[in-house]
């Protein structure tokens, strides 16, 4: 059993509310949702997973991106939110009902 399967078996949700961006069909036909602090859809996906306590490596595996890309998204999120920690990012996600 993979770590992801083990956690899912315990009833914890690891995946974001929607599948990763690349998996979405007809993306160009609907308007982009408005997220707080001008966050992109992918940044919100990363932020949701950070708020669940996942590491960069775990987030990378779920979203099928590299850990360096996860880190780049986190730097952008931290900059847009004017924060410096995952704890502050989690607090923002909870306050704005992103989790």
The 8 nearest C-alpha neighbors of each residue, nearest first, counted from 0:
[[1, 4, 5, 2, 3, 6, 8, 7],
 [0, 2, 4, 3, 5, 6, 7, 8],
 [3, 1, 5, 4, 6, 0, 7, 57],
 [4, 2, 1, 6, 5, 7, 13, 0],
 [5, 3, 7, 1, 2, 6, 0, 8],
 [6, 4, 2, 8, 7, 3, 1, 0],
 [5, 7, 9, 8, 3, 4, 11, 2],
 [6, 8, 4, 10, 11, 9, 5, 3],
 [9, 7, 5, 6, 10, 4, 11, 3],
 [10, 8, 6, 7, 11, 5, 4, 12],
 [9, 11, 7, 8, 12, 6, 5, 13],
 [12, 10, 7, 9, 6, 13, 8, 51],
 [11, 13, 14, 7, 10, 6, 15, 51],
 [14, 12, 11, 15, 48, 7, 51, 3],
 [13, 15, 12, 16, 61, 48, 18, 17],
 [16, 14, 17, 44, 47, 18, 13, 48],
 [17, 15, 14, 18, 98, 44, 47, 97],
 [16, 18, 15, 19, 14, 20, 44, 23],
 [17, 19, 22, 20, 15, 16, 23, 14],
 [20, 18, 22, 21, 62, 17, 23, 44],
 [19, 21, 22, 23, 18, 41, 40, 17],
 [22, 20, 23, 19, 18, 24, 62, 26],
 [23, 21, 20, 19, 18, 24, 17, 26],
 [24, 22, 20, 21, 26, 25, 18, 19],
 [23, 25, 26, 22, 21, 27, 20, 28],
 [26, 24, 27, 28, 23, 29, 22, 30],
 [25, 27, 24, 28, 29, 23, 30, 31],
 [26, 28, 25, 29, 30, 24, 31, 23],
 [29, 27, 25, 26, 30, 24, 31, 23],
 [30, 28, 27, 26, 31, 25, 32, 24],
 [31, 29, 32, 28, 27, 26, 33, 25],
 [30, 32, 33, 29, 40, 26, 27, 34],
 [33, 31, 34, 30, 40, 29, 39, 35],
 [32, 34, 31, 35, 37, 38, 39, 40],
 [33, 35, 38, 37, 32, 36, 39, 40],
 [34, 36, 37, 38, 33, 95, 39, 80],
 [37, 35, 38, 79, 80, 34, 76, 39],
 [38, 36, 35, 34, 39, 79, 33, 80],
 [39, 37, 36, 34, 42, 35, 43, 40],
 [40, 38, 42, 41, 43, 37, 34, 33],
 [39, 41, 43, 42, 44, 38, 34, 32],
 [42, 40, 44, 43, 39, 45, 20, 19],
 [43, 41, 45, 39, 44, 40, 38, 72],
 [42, 44, 46, 40, 41, 45, 47, 39],
 [43, 45, 41, 47, 42, 46, 15, 40],
 [46, 44, 42, 48, 43, 47, 49, 41],
 [45, 47, 43, 49, 48, 44, 42, 50],
 [48, 46, 50, 44, 45, 49, 98, 43],
 [47, 49, 51, 45, 50, 46, 53, 58],
 [50, 48, 46, 52, 51, 53, 47, 45],
 [49, 51, 89, 47, 48, 52, 46, 92],
 [52, 50, 48, 49, 53, 47, 13, 89],
 [53, 51, 49, 50, 54, 48, 89, 85],
 [54, 52, 49, 51, 57, 48, 58, 55],
 [53, 55, 57, 56, 58, 52, 49, 48],
 [54, 56, 58, 57, 66, 59, 69, 53],
 [57, 55, 59, 54, 58, 66, 60, 65],
 [58, 56, 60, 54, 59, 55, 53, 61],
 [57, 59, 55, 61, 60, 56, 62, 54],
 [60, 58, 64, 56, 66, 62, 65, 57],
 [61, 59, 63, 57, 58, 62, 56, 64],
 [60, 62, 58, 59, 63, 57, 14, 64],
 [61, 63, 59, 64, 60, 19, 58, 45],
 [64, 62, 60, 59, 61, 65, 58, 19],
 [63, 65, 59, 62, 68, 60, 66, 69],
 [64, 66, 68, 67, 59, 69, 63, 60],
 [65, 67, 69, 59, 68, 56, 55, 70],
 [68, 66, 70, 65, 69, 71, 64, 55],
 [69, 67, 71, 65, 70, 66, 72, 64],
 [68, 70, 66, 72, 67, 71, 55, 59],
 [69, 71, 67, 73, 68, 72, 74, 66],
 [72, 70, 68, 74, 73, 69, 67, 75],
 [71, 73, 75, 69, 70, 74, 42, 76],
 [72, 74, 76, 70, 75, 71, 77, 69],
 [75, 73, 71, 77, 72, 76, 78, 70],
 [74, 76, 78, 72, 73, 77, 79, 71],
 [77, 75, 73, 79, 78, 74, 80, 72],
 [78, 76, 82, 74, 80, 75, 79, 81],
 [77, 79, 81, 75, 76, 80, 74, 82],
 [80, 78, 76, 81, 77, 75, 36, 38],
 [79, 81, 77, 82, 78, 76, 36, 88],
 [80, 82, 78, 79, 77, 83, 76, 87],
 [83, 81, 77, 80, 84, 87, 78, 88],
 [82, 84, 77, 81, 87, 85, 78, 88],
 [85, 83, 86, 87, 82, 88, 77, 89],
 [84, 86, 88, 87, 89, 49, 83, 50],
 [85, 87, 89, 84, 88, 90, 50, 83],
 [86, 88, 90, 84, 89, 85, 91, 82],
 [89, 87, 85, 91, 86, 90, 92, 84],
 [90, 88, 50, 92, 86, 87, 91, 85],
 [89, 91, 87, 93, 88, 92, 94, 86],
 [92, 90, 88, 94, 89, 93, 95, 87],
 [93, 91, 97, 89, 95, 90, 94, 96],
 [92, 94, 96, 90, 95, 91, 98, 97],
 [95, 93, 91, 92, 96, 90, 97, 89],
 [94, 96, 92, 93, 97, 91, 35, 98],
 [97, 95, 93, 98, 94, 92, 91, 47],
 [96, 98, 92, 95, 93, 47, 43, 94],
 [97, 96, 47, 93, 92, 50, 51, 15]]
